[in-house]
């Protein structure tokens, strides 16, 4: 089963993923991305990737110099790939639910990431929970959104608190 989660930025997709990871515990493998905030100003200054194995790394920051930019954030592909690629390669071998949060602009700079995601989404033996932006920012995002047999859920203010139980019911 492939569950595709979408929604506007800041609506709660990552919060939902983190709640699912806690609820499903050792039944999942993958990663999510989180905002990094300045401790003093509380303003967002970057993004980090966190794996289900407890590894994390800041991969996008307002202070990074990079040819890969999303708004004012420089994306360090090496940092992203050093955690995302090994966990997804491991996910191919394991009989766990694959978690990918998210297939967004920053992550899509990585060609090996795109190839791994594409092979995972088309593997009928793989159960996945994957988040995508509300808009088709890339052909792969459009492909995921229209994936045959997948369940597409949009997180809204109205449903974001009940989606955890809905998804857990779908999985079991």
QUIHUBEL-V515984 format. One record per backbone hydrogen bond with DSSP energy under -1.0 kcal/mol. CO is the residue of the C=O (numbers start at 1). NH is the residue of the N-H. Records with the same first field share a line. If there is no record, write none. Layout:
CO = NH + NH
//
This chain:
1 = 128
2 = 151
3 = 130
4 = 153
5 = 132
6 = 155
8 = 11
12 = 16
13 = 17
14 = 18
15 = 19
16 = 20
17 = 21
18 = 22
19 = 23
20 = 24
21 = 25
24 = 27
25 = 28
27 = 97
29 = 99
30 = 52
31 = 101
32 = 50
34 = 48
36 = 45 + 46
38 = 42
43 = 38
45 = 62
46 = 36
47 = 59 + 60
48 = 34
49 = 57
50 = 32
51 = 54
55 = 51
57 = 49
59 = 76
60 = 47
61 = 74
68 = 75
70 = 73
73 = 70
74 = 61
75 = 77
76 = 80
77 = 81
78 = 82
80 = 83 + 84
81 = 85
83 = 87
84 = 88
85 = 89
86 = 90
87 = 91
88 = 92
90 = 94
97 = 29
98 = 129
99 = 31
100 = 131
102 = 104
104 = 108
106 = 109
107 = 110
110 = 114
111 = 115
112 = 116
113 = 117
114 = 118
115 = 119
116 = 120
117 = 121
118 = 122
120 = 123
123 = 126
127 = 98
128 = 3
129 = 100
130 = 5
131 = 103
135 = 137
138 = 142
139 = 143
140 = 144
141 = 145
142 = 146
144 = 147
147 = 150
151 = 4
153 = 6
156 = 160
159 = 163
162 = 166
163 = 167
164 = 168
165 = 169
166 = 170
167 = 171
168 = 172
//
